Amino acid sequence: MNARTTFARSAIALTLVAGAALAAPAAYAAGPSDPSVPGGATRNDGDQTAALRDAIVAGPAKNVILLIGDGMGDSEITVARDYQYGAGGRLPGIDALPLTGSYTTYSLNKDGSADYVPDSAATGSAWATGTKTYDGAISVDIASKGHDTLLELAKANGRKTGNVSTAELQDATPAVQAAHVAGRKCYGPDSAKQCGADLLENGGKGSISEQILDTRADVTLGGGSESFEQTAKAGAWPSATLFQQAATRGYQVARTAADLAAISAADQAGPVLGTFSAGNFPTRFAETTATVGGADAAPVTCTESADRLDSSLSLASLTQKSIDLLKGDKGFFLQVEGASIDKQDHAANACGQIGETIDLDEAVQVALDFAKADGNTLVIVTADHAHTSQIVDSTPPTSLSIALKTTEGSTMKVSYGTAGAGGSQQHTGSQVRIAGYGPGAANVVGLTDQTDNFFTIAGALQLNRDLPALSAGATLTVPEKVAPGGTIALAAAGLNGDRQVNGSVSAAGAAARAAAETIGRTDVIDGGVGLSLTAPTEPGQYTVALTGEQTGKALTATFTVAEGAPTTPTASPSPTAPAVALPPTDGNGGSLALTGGTVGAAALVALALIAAGLLLARARARARRA
């Protein structure tokens, strides 16, 4: 079927993915082209009961892809569909998901009362954390308390993670998965007025850009390079730009399409930070301007924008690249946002919002193609809030409007009535569509709330949401003895609920701890920390202490500095270390654990390998940057 065929009648052809009772995305066949005849405009082909029954598949899911159309209400979907495919057409991605519902999007005022028209920060925080909050809040509640996000939880549970947007990465929708700030405009270290107490120098977690680096998703792609050019004012990497900090911390930094194409792997040792514009991405279609009485003028046709980025940086291409980098045995959570449906709706730019909706639809097609082949992936497509644009019958006398010539050759009048010329069109408080495909997709059916999306995804991925429990079994090892000035190989493992640790080395005894030397703030990579430290020159007993920043998990181990001890000794476990779990070796897939008195040579070898592996991973990350 030609994508632009008019008045296409559709038939749902649901098939089963090999190896799983999972319905493939619907395929739509062409039918009578004349909607004036009986049945000429129908979209169903016969009874759909069996097809829908086949589409309902219980979880869990190995992977989840969440695609967000910012400001993509039902009206915005219809405007794009009618323009690009005709009144009887279908968006090949968005309209192909078999299970559909609606959800409410209201936010809260700080006193807890309902705010019927939300912004993108409050709505994004709702699905990212399962918590309603006030407009402007990034994953904090109305009392400014932070709540763990889906991306943070997925990472803590061993999944790979990705965050993709056509907006600045500091913008509300990508930010809600990676940061916790009281005000959404806290973009970078220079945003002193907007950040306030959230600044590092004020004792906060830092700006959104700094927290993106701390969250350390495996793949982060979008715009917003301007904020990463800013210089840190405090923290572990002062006086360095955030791009320099990212490179120091092992990130693979991509600034161009060629940079991204050269990257073939992404993991916690070498996560990807790709920023391809100073601010938001340029739009697909060139700008059009709605005016008072504008729909009475000759209809216009949308044209490609000369400023559009390389096709390899389209939202569909970035979605495909992210999937390629994330897929594997661990499973993954990926959020993808088409950001400028909203931004162009604010600007009363009909062609702008249409092009961005088409871009998102192409990304949805990529996600569905992967899910169909994989057989164990949940795809959810939804919006954060509704918006202003409306298809109208006649030119409104006082509102902004524009006439567009659709693919059918007909005129479609689009009106913007919530702000005057030059103003910003408003969000609206309508419920929005949510649609799903794959294991657990039945949970989107009917009327739900935006916060339900958090629990649907967390449930599908079977995420343990108790971060302290995920770090409860952590261990810390150091050598028993080392020569003055020798090398200490420190290895911590099992810190799955933490993303950073802070540490110190102090002489034994309470009085000496006041003079402790700070190890500093260190990233946790795949639950582990591997550091090479220089031992004190003064003989005596010393204590190493590490504290998980996210869970508060405290680990200590002691070592002795003594003349004649090895310069580079083998690590030994802390006397109070909990059980050390080794990979399955019993031939039946079971885990073998060494505990108590059996923590001997095998445990020492395993822990030494952990330390060596972490150090090697960091060396490889440095080599990739060279």
Secondary structure by P-SEA (a helix, b strand, c coil): ccccccbbbbbbbccccccccccccbbbbbcccccccccccccccccaaaaaaaacccccccbbbbbbcccccaaaaaaaaaacccccccccccccccccbbbbbbbbcccccccccccaaaaaaaaaccccccccccccccccbbbbcaaaaaaaacccbbbbcccccccccccccccccccccccccccccccccccccccccccaaaaaaaacccbbbbcccccccccccccccccccaaaaaaaacccccccaaaaaacccccccbbbbbbcccccccccccbbbbccccccccbbbbbbbcccccccccaaaaaaaaaaaccccccbbbbbbccaaaaaaaaccaaaaaaaaaaaaaaaaaaaaaaaaaccbbbbbbbcccccccccccccccccbbbbbccccbbbbbbbccccccbbbbbbbbbbbbbbbccccccccccccaaaaaaaaaaaacccccccccccbbbbbbbccccccbbbbbbbcccccccccccccccccccccccccccccccccccbbbbbbbccccbbbbbbbbbcccccbbbbbbbbbbcccccbbbbbcccccccccccccccccbbbbbccccccaaaaaaaaaaaaaaaaaaaaaaaaac
